[in-house]
């Protein structure tokens, strides 16, 4: 586990490492993302919002997203991210919005995502290949639940299956 003081500098380094991890085009940099409004900074120059939607990212989610401890909103939609969704995406301290739709994720929803319910947050997982048990089924009757799993059908035994017919 990484234990160091996070700063505006470590935020910039994290973004640089993330872009390098995904072998992004050199034209895609911290500065271009900031100038295009895809990065929003707070008064301390810390990253609050990062939009890497439709950037051509492929593979598993980089663990460098954990460095962005002031992040409130992360958009990774419309890429080719794959594998299981890592639990650490539910452990970023301030994050309340996570958009992971239209990727290639498989497996279960991490139990750490329960915090999005308890903090009035949201997660969009539509357009993936998620399945298995919802680890926090006690929220199944909550309207937020349906925003969370959108195109997934919730069975009485807690199983989630793909529902390609859209919203109920």
TIKE-942838 format. One record per atom (N, C-alpha, C): residue in three letters; x, y, z. Coordinates in steps of 0.02 Angstrom, whole numbers, plus 32768, in hexadecimal, padded with zeros to 4 digits. Atoms other than C-alpha are relative to their C-alpha. Layout:
// TIKE-942838
ALAXYZ
...
//
This chain:
// TIKE-942838
UNK802A7FC58000
UNK800080008000
UNK802C803E8000
UNK7FDA7FC38008
UNK804280AA7FCE
UNK7FF1802E803B
UNK80087FD17FC9
UNK8060811E8061
UNK802E803A7FF5
UNK7FDA7FC38009
UNK809981CA8030
UNK7FCF803A7FFE
UNK802F7FC88004
UNK805182798038
UNK7FEF800F7FB7
UNK80167FF08043
UNK7FEA829A7F9E
UNK7FFC804C7FF8
UNK7FFF7FB9800E
UNK7FFB83457F4E
UNK7FE9800B7FB8
UNK80107FF18046
UNK7FD2839F7EAC
UNK80347FE07FD3
UNK7FCA801F8028
UNK807A835D7E6E
UNK7FF27FB57FF7
UNK800E80488007
UNK804B82A77E93
UNK7FC37FF47FD4
UNK80398006802D
UNK7FA582C37E3B
UNK801880027FB7
UNK7FE57FFA8044
UNK800282FC7D9F
UNK80287FC27FEC
UNK7FD8803D800E
UNK807982687DAD
UNK7FD37FC47FF5
UNK802E80388008
UNK7FE881F07DC1
UNK7FE180017FBA
UNK801D7FFB8043
UNK7F9682317D21
UNK80347FED7FCB
UNK7FCA8012802F
UNK803D82237CC6
UNK800A7FB57FFE
UNK7FF780497FFC
UNK8051816F7D02
UNK7FC47FDB7FE1
UNK803C801F801C
UNK7F9D81457CD2
UNK800380037FB4
UNK7FFC7FF88049
UNK7FB4818A7C22
UNK80377FD47FE3
UNK7FC9802B8016
UNK805A812D7C13
UNK7FEB7FB68004
UNK801780457FF7
UNK800B808C7C55
UNK7FD67FE97FC4
UNK802B80118038
UNK7F8B80917BC9
UNK801E80107FBC
UNK7FDC7FF0803E
UNK800C80C67B47
UNK7FD880317FD6
UNK80277FCD8023
UNK7FA5815F7B1B
UNK802C80297FD1
UNK7FDF7FD4802F
UNK7FD381CF7A8B
UNK802180398027
UNK7FDC7FCB7FDD
UNK805482527ABF
UNK7FD980418002
UNK80287FC38000
UNK7FD682D97A93
UNK7FD08002803C
UNK802C80037FC5
UNK7F6D829F7B28
UNK802C8007803E
UNK7FD77FF27FC5
UNK7FBE82ED7BC1
UNK7FD680228036
UNK80227FDC7FCB
UNK7F8F833D7C66
UNK7FE880437FE7
UNK80107FBD8017
UNK7F9383E77C14
UNK7FC680007FCD
UNK803780028031
UNK7F2483B67B81
UNK7FBE7FED8020
UNK803D80137FDB
UNK7EA883617BF5
UNK7FE5803B8027
UNK80147FC67FD9
UNK7EA583FC7C63
UNK7FE280357FD2
UNK80187FCD802F
UNK7E9184727BCE
UNK7FBD7FED7FE0
UNK803E8018801E
UNK7E0584057B87
UNK7FC77FF88033
UNK803380067FCC
UNK7DA584087C2D
UNK7FF67FB98018
UNK800680467FEB
UNK7DC3834E7C4A
UNK80217FF48044
UNK7FE780017FBC
UNK7E1E83747CEC
UNK7FE680408021
UNK80177FC77FD8
UNK7DD183E57D71
UNK80287FFF8040
UNK7FD67FF97FC4
UNK7E4184257DFD
UNK7FDB80268036
UNK801C7FD97FC9
UNK7E1284657EA9
UNK802F803B800F
UNK7FD97FC47FEF
UNK7E5A85017EFD
UNK80487FF08012
UNK7FBC80167FF1
UNK7EF5849D7F31
UNK80227FE07FC4
UNK7FE6801D803F
UNK7F1284667E7C
UNK80007FB38001
UNK800980497FFE
UNK7EDD83B37EA9
UNK7FC97FED7FCF
UNK803180178032
UNK7E7B834D7E29
UNK7FC07FEA8023
UNK804280137FE7
UNK7DC183447E53
UNK7FDA7FD67FCE
UNK802480258034
UNK7D8283027DAD
UNK80317FEF7FC8
UNK7FD680178037
UNK7DD8829B7D27
UNK7FD47FDB7FCF
UNK8028801D8035
UNK7D8482717C83
UNK802E7FE17FCC
UNK7FD980258033
UNK7DDE81EB7C1E
UNK7FD07FD67FD6
UNK803180238029
UNK7D3F81B57BC5
UNK801480037FB7
UNK7FF480078048
UNK7D5681787B12
UNK804680177FED
UNK7FBA7FEF800E
UNK7E14818B7B19
UNK80277FC57FE3
UNK7FDE8039801D
UNK7E3C80E07AD1
UNK80297FD78032
UNK7FDC80257FCD
UNK7E7880977B77
UNK7FEF7FB67FFA
UNK800B80488005
UNK7E8F7FDA7B71
UNK80247FDC8039
UNK7FE180287FCB
UNK7EB57F567BF6
UNK7FDE800A8042
UNK801B7FFB7FBC
UNK7E9C7F537CB1
UNK80078048801A
UNK7FFF7FBD7FE2
UNK7E7E7FEE7D1C
UNK804280098026
UNK7FC07FF17FDF
UNK7F23803D7D54
UNK7FF6800F804A
UNK80047FF37FB8
UNK7F42803F7E0F
UNK801480488012
UNK7FEC7FBA7FF3
UNK7F8380F27DFE
UNK7FC3802D800D
UNK803C7FD97FEF
UNK7ECF812F7E0B
UNK7FFA8008804B
UNK80027FFB7FB7
UNK7EE4810E7EC6
UNK8025803E8019
UNK7FD97FC57FEB
UNK7F60819F7ECD
UNK7FD580407FFF
UNK802A7FC48008
UNK7ED582197EA0
UNK7FCE80048039
UNK802980047FC4
UNK7E9282277F51
UNK7FD0803A8009
UNK80317FC97FFE
UNK7E3382CB7F31
UNK7FCC7FF97FC9
UNK802D800C8038
UNK7DD482807E9F
UNK7FB97FF58017
UNK804780097FF2
UNK7D1782937EA7
UNK7FDE7FDB7FC7
UNK8022801C803A
UNK7CEB825C7DF7
UNK80357FE37FD1
UNK7FD480208030
UNK7D4181E17D82
UNK7FD67FE47FC8
UNK80248019803B
UNK7D0381C07CD2
UNK80317FD77FD6
UNK7FD8802D802B
UNK7D4D812A7C76
UNK7FD57FDF7FCC
UNK80308020802E
UNK7CB981067C04
UNK801B7FFD7FB9
UNK7FF380058048
UNK7CC780CE7B50
UNK80487FEE7FEE
UNK7FBD8019800F
UNK7D74807F7B5A
UNK7FFD7FB57FF5
UNK7FFE80498006
UNK7DAC7FCA7B4E
UNK80227FE4803F
UNK7FE580187FC0
UNK7DD47FB07C06
UNK7FE07FBD800E
UNK801780457FF9
UNK7DC57EFA7C37
UNK80157FE38043
UNK7FF180227FC1
UNK7DD37E7D7CC4
UNK7FCB80128033
UNK802E7FEF7FCA
UNK7D7E7E8C7D6B
UNK800D80488015
UNK7FF97FBC7FE7
UNK7D5D7F397DB0
UNK80257FFC8043
UNK7FDA80047FC1
UNK7DE07F557E38
UNK7FDC8020803B
UNK80217FE87FC3
UNK7DA27F6E7EE9
UNK801780468013
UNK7FE67FBF7FEB
UNK7E1180077F00
UNK7FD8803B7FE3
UNK802A7FCA801B
UNK7D99806C7E92
UNK7FC780118030
UNK80327FF27FCC
UNK7D2080607F24
UNK8020801A8040
UNK7FDC7FEB7FC4
UNK7DA680987F9F
UNK802080447FFA
UNK7FE57FBD8008
UNK7DD981417F57
UNK7FD7802D802F
UNK80257FE17FC8
UNK7DAA81AD7FEF
UNK7FC7802F7FEF
UNK80337FCD800E
UNK7D47823B7F9F
UNK7FD47FF07FC4
UNK8023800F803E
UNK7D0681E67F02
UNK7FB67FF2800D
UNK8048800B7FFC
UNK7C4A81F07EEC
UNK7FE17FEF7FBD
UNK801A80108042
UNK7C3881D57E31
UNK80337FD97FD7
UNK7FD3802C8026
UNK7C81814B7DC7
UNK7FDB7FE87FC2
UNK80208013803F
UNK7C5581317D10
UNK802C7FCE7FDC
UNK7FD98037801D
UNK7C92808A7CCE
UNK7FDA7FDF7FC6
UNK802A801F8033
UNK7C0D806A7C4A
UNK80257FF67FBE
UNK7FE7800E8044
UNK7C3180227B9E
UNK804A7FEF7FFE
UNK7FBD801D8000
UNK7CD17FC57BC6
UNK7FF87FB47FFA
UNK800280498005
UNK7CF97F0B7BCF
UNK80087FDF8044
UNK7FF8801B7FBD
UNK7CF27EEF7C8B
UNK7FD57FC18009
UNK8022803F7FF1
UNK7CBF7E437CCA
UNK80027FF6804C
UNK7FFD80137FB9
UNK7CA17DF37D73
UNK7FCD8023802A
UNK802E7FE67FCD
UNK7C507E347E10
UNK800B804A800C
UNK7FFA7FBB7FE8
UNK7C2F7EE37E50
UNK80277FFC8042
UNK7FDA80037FC1
UNK7CB27F027ED8
UNK7FD78015803C
UNK80247FEF7FC2
UNK7C6F7F057F8A
UNK801080478017
UNK7FED7FBC7FEC
UNK7CCD7FAA7FA4
UNK7FD380357FE1
UNK802C7FCF8021
UNK7C4E7FFE7F30
UNK7FC38011802B
UNK80387FF07FD4
UNK7BCF7FFC7FBE
UNK800480488017
UNK7FF77FBB7FE9
UNK7C1780A57FF3
UNK7FDE80337FD2
UNK80237FD2802D
UNK7BCA80F47F58
UNK7FB780098013
UNK80457FFB7FE8
UNK7B1F80CE7FA1
UNK7FFD80298040
UNK80037FDE7FBF
UNK7B47810A804F
UNK801580497FFA
UNK7FEB7FBA800A
UNK7B9381AC8009
UNK7FD880227FC9
UNK802B7FE48034
UNK7B0681CE7F8C
UNK802580097FBE
UNK7FDB7FFE803E
UNK7B7B81AC7EFC
UNK7FDE7FD87FCA
UNK801B80288036
UNK7B6181557E57
UNK80387FDF7FDA
UNK7FD38026802A
UNK7BB580D77DE8
UNK7FD87FEA7FC4
UNK80218019803C
UNK7B8980AE7D34
UNK802A7FC77FE4
UNK7FDE803C8018
UNK7BB67FFD7CFE
UNK7FE07FE57FC0
UNK8023801A803A
UNK7B477FED7C64
UNK80327FF17FC8
UNK7FD78010803A
UNK7B8F7F9E7BC8
UNK803E7FD78010
UNK7FCA802D7FED
UNK7C047F267C24
UNK7FE57FB98004
UNK801680467FFB
UNK7BFA7E6B7C43
UNK80047FE88049
UNK800080107FB9
UNK7BE27E6C7CFF
UNK7FCF7FC7800F
UNK802E80357FEA
UNK7B937DD87D57
UNK80107FEE8048
UNK7FF380177FBC
UNK7B8B7D817DFF
UNK7FD380228033
UNK80277FE67FC8
UNK7B4E7DBE7EA8
UNK800C804A800A
UNK7FF97FBB7FEA
UNK7B2C7E717EDB
UNK80127FFC804A
UNK7FE9800A7FBC
UNK7B907E7B7F7C
UNK7FDB80298034
UNK80247FD57FD1
UNK7B1C7EFB7FCB
UNK7FB780037FEC
UNK804580078016
UNK7A6E7EBC7F9D
UNK7FCE8025802B
UNK80307FDB7FD5
UNK7A207F1B802F
UNK7FEA80407FE0
UNK80137FC38023
UNK7A1A7FAF7FB7
UNK7FD67FF37FC3
UNK80238013803D
UNK79BA7F517F32
UNK7FBE80267FF6
UNK803F7FDC8007
UNK79187FAF7F57
UNK8009804B7FFA
UNK7FF17FB98004
UNK796D80587F52
UNK800380157FB7
UNK7FFE7FE88045
UNK795680BE7EB2
UNK804780077FE6
UNK7FBA7FF98015
UNK7A1280DD7EAF
UNK80197FBE7FE4
UNK7FEB80428019
UNK7A2780227E97
UNK7FF57FFA7FB5
UNK800F80078046
UNK79D3802B7DEE
UNK802B802F7FD5
UNK7FD07FD68024
UNK7A4180BD7DBA
UNK80437FDD7FFC
UNK7FBF80207FFB
UNK7AD580557DEE
UNK80087FC77FCE
UNK7FF7803B802B
UNK7AB57FB67D8C
UNK7FDB80067FBD
UNK80227FF28040
UNK7A497FFF7CFF
UNK7FEA7FC37FD8
UNK80138034802E
UNK7A4B7F717C82
UNK800B7FBA801C
UNK7FF880407FE1
UNK7A5C7EE57CFF
UNK7FC07FEE8024
UNK803D80177FE0
UNK79CE7E7E7D40
UNK80127FE38044
UNK7FF480167FBC
UNK79CA7E627DFB
UNK7FD07FC78010
UNK8029803A7FEF
UNK798B7DB57E2A
UNK7FF77FFC804B
UNK800E80047FB9
UNK79417D8A7ED4
UNK80387FDF8028
UNK7FC980207FDC
UNK79DA7D207EFF
UNK803F802C8001
UNK7FC87FD27FFF
UNK7A4C7DB87EE7
UNK802B7FFC7FC1
UNK7FDA8007803E
UNK7A8A7D837E3B
UNK7FF080397FD1
UNK80087FCC8032
UNK7AA67E077DB6
UNK800C7FE17FBC
UNK7FF680178044
UNK7A8E7DDD7CFF
UNK7FF7803B7FD1
UNK80057FCA8030
UNK7AA07E4A7C66
UNK7FB980077FE7
UNK80427FF18019
UNK79FF7E9E7C30
UNK8009802F7FC5
UNK7FF27FD7803B
UNK7A1A7EDC7B7E
UNK7FC280237FE5
UNK803E7FE08017
UNK79687F1E7B71
UNK7FFA8046801B
UNK80027FBC7FE7
UNK79947FC37BC3
UNK7FE680048047
UNK801A7FF57FBC
UNK794B800C7C61
UNK7FBC7FE38009
UNK804280197FF2
UNK78B37FC47CB5
UNK7FCF80398001
//
